[in-house]
Amino acid sequence: MPIQYFHYKGLADLRSHAAELGVDIPLVEDSEEIRSILARPVEIKSLGGKTWRIGNSFAIHPMEGCDGDLDGNPGELTARRYRRFGAGGAKLIWFEACAVVPEGRANPRQLWIHPGSANRLRELLETCRDAHRKEFGTCEDFLAVLQLTHSGRYSFEKQKVASRHPVLDLYPLVNREDLPPRETLPELASDEYLAELEDRFVQATALAREIGFDGVDLKMTHGYLLSELIGARTREGAYGGPLENRARFTLNVAEKVRRQVGDDFLLGVRLGVYDGVPYAVGSENSIGVPRDFPTPYNYGFGTDPNDPYRMDLSEPIKFIGWLRQAGVRLLNVSLGIPYANPHLGRPFDKPNEGYYETPEHPLLGVARHFSATAQIQNAYPDLAVVGTGYSWLRHFLIHAAAANIKQHRTTLVGLGRAVLAYPEIPRVALDKAELDPLRTCKTLSYCTYLMRSKKNELGQFPTGCPPFDKEGYGKIMKQARAANRPAAEKK
């Protein structure tokens, strides 16, 4: 039976246990101070002098709902989710990953930005803004950023990889360590393909601006194509090897975007600053174990080749400096590859079915997120940095959020799974400085279960929070359970 890791009755228990584990989890206790800190507006200035104003210090992370149609248009559940986010009180909404080419979609229901989906994306954006305007009277201090992506080795068809990986080429997904490897290797993306893809990102950016978004984000995390590129030490050619080559794609896109759309369109990056190593379900028990990997391990960004369990931010911090020079003004910090080592990016109490039990206490994962963000914010105090890793803290997340901002360890606080369960967190935090513990995400991984459920007539079940949003996802969860049940049990 899974261990109940979260057992704190109060902040004193959390603080005491963090000390026992030897990690730093800063906390603010005073309610008025929490409100004051989280209500603080954030200003971002472009290279050309334009200023964007974000009305408070909350951001909603880009989270894929897997609920679009086969042509990449958002669906009814997509609109429902962004209506709830818009009304929830955060002043920065980071719209979910939107593929720039059809072969770059992670599932057949992922959003895809192209002329045929522009009208529905515009309607989705207006739905979100209208909901915010209805609740708060204005959208003048409300920003909407669209994440652009190519899913690379995790595309649902026509997978392309940035470089050969001795483990992920054979075992791209978490499964038992004693299961056989895949027989067919994914295709290596050519330099010619990448050069053409740069222009597709630029075209998608121009279309996003035409639709009405305030900016775009280049997705460089979670093992997707741009994430692999920045870690492609063993790749040959113009896009691999030294960091200057690995950064070429992103910096080229940033330069082309500025030439085409100017400096008054916000450019952001969600960057995975520590990839770690792939894990599997152990053959002896359900605890996650690292797969066999070669050393030095030259296959992960922000990962010490000689000790890949150690986060090394020297390259990420250098690269972020180049991003700033290229006009990037918003950085969202991320960790891990959810397909290969989910405990790094999404500390959890209960794993997704078939996945491993966490090999470390989740509070260690929270602290790793906070530490990475703090190091980056300290290196670039004027950069708008969005911190990650708060959901596992449940109703105490606002105390940690306020403390990290107060200590200049982050600029904004990003919420992901937490707002699938409880979309009003920003509004409630700003009103009361206290969250309802009965409504906060318990990191039970039901959202991941739905995301990994493919036995649907469209090839993908929508994902959300069945325990706390039964109206939206209770029936869908039952359908996914039935579809995933072994044939013998259905008889």
C-alpha positions, 0 to 999 in steps of 0.5 A: 500500500502506498505510503502517506507522505503528507502527514503535517497537521501544521506549519510547525510539523512541515518545518520540523520535517524539512529540517530532519530531511536537511532541506530548505522549505521557506514559509511565511506564517502571517496571513496579512503578509501572505496576502500582501506578497502574493498580491504584488504586481509584476512588471516585465520590460521588453528590449524595445521598452514596452512594459507588461504588467501582471496584476499579481504574483500567481501564474497558471502553468501550461497543462495539456487537457488532451481534449481538443479535436483531431484537427487541433481545435480546442473542445468544450472541456478545453473552454471549460478549463480556461473559463475556470482558470480565467475566473480563478484570479491568477493574472498570468495564464500560460496556455497549454502546449500547442503543436506547431506541426501535425507530427509534433503532437503528443496525442491526437487531441493535443492542440495544434496551431494553424490557420484552420484552428486560429478561430477556435483558439481565438474563441478560447482566449476570449473565453478565458479573458471574458471570465476574468473580466467578469470576476475582476472588472478588467483584463488590463493587468492580465496576460495570456501566453501560448506555449508552442511545442514539438513533442519529438520522441513523445509524438504519438506518430512519426517520432523524431529525436534530437539525439540518440539516447542509450536508454530512452531510445530503447525504453522511452516510458516508465515500465518494469526494468525486466521488460524487453526494449523496443525493437524500432528506434525513432528517427533522428531529426536532420539538420534540414528538418530542424532548420525548417522547423525554426520557421514553423515556430516563427510562423506559429508565433506570428499567428499567435499574435494575430489571434490575440495572445500577449506572447508565446513560450518555446517549450524546452522541457519534459524530454520533448524535441527542443528540450532534447536539443539543448542537451544533445551533447552527442549530436553531430552537426550544427545543432549538437555538441557544444552548448553554442550549437545546442542553443542554436535552434532556440536563439535562431527562433528568438532572433527571427521572431523579433525580426518578424513581430518586433519587441512588443510581443512577449517571448518566454521559455519553459526550460527543463533545467535538470533532466536526471536519468530514466527510472523503471519499476523495480523487479523486486518491488514497486519502488522506482530504480534507475535504469542502467546507463553509461557513464559519463552520462552525456544525455541530460541537460543540467545533469552532471555527466560524472554524477547524473543524480546531481543537478548541475545548473552551470549550463542552464544558467549560461544558456538563460543569459543568452536567452535574456540577450535574445529578448526572452523576458519570461522563464518558467523553471521545470525539472525532469521527464514525466515519461521517464522519471516523474518523481523529479518533476511532479513529487507525488504521494501515489503514482500513476497505475503501473508506474513506480513508487517514489524513490525519495520523499516528495519533500526532497523533490519540492526542495529541489524545485525551489533550489533550482528556481532560486539559483536562477533568480539569483543569477538574473534578479531582473528576469521574470522567473516562474517557480514550480513544485508547489502542488505537493504542499497542498494547503501550505503552498501559499505559505511557501509561495510567499516566502520564496517571493519575499526572499527573492527566490522567484518572481512568480508562483506557478500552479499546475495540478493544484488548480485542476483540483482547486482553480480558485486558489489565487482568488482565495489566497488573496482574499483569505490567505488560507486554503481549504485543505479538503479541496487541495490536490492530494497528488494521487496521479489521477490526472496522469492516469487519464493522460496515459489512457488511450483506449478512446474512439479519438485515441486519447481520453481527456484529462483533469481531476476526477476526485475534485472535479467530478462534474467534469471528469467523474464519468470520464474516469469511469469510462477510462477505467472500463476501457483499461480493464483487462479483457478477461475481467470484462467478461 
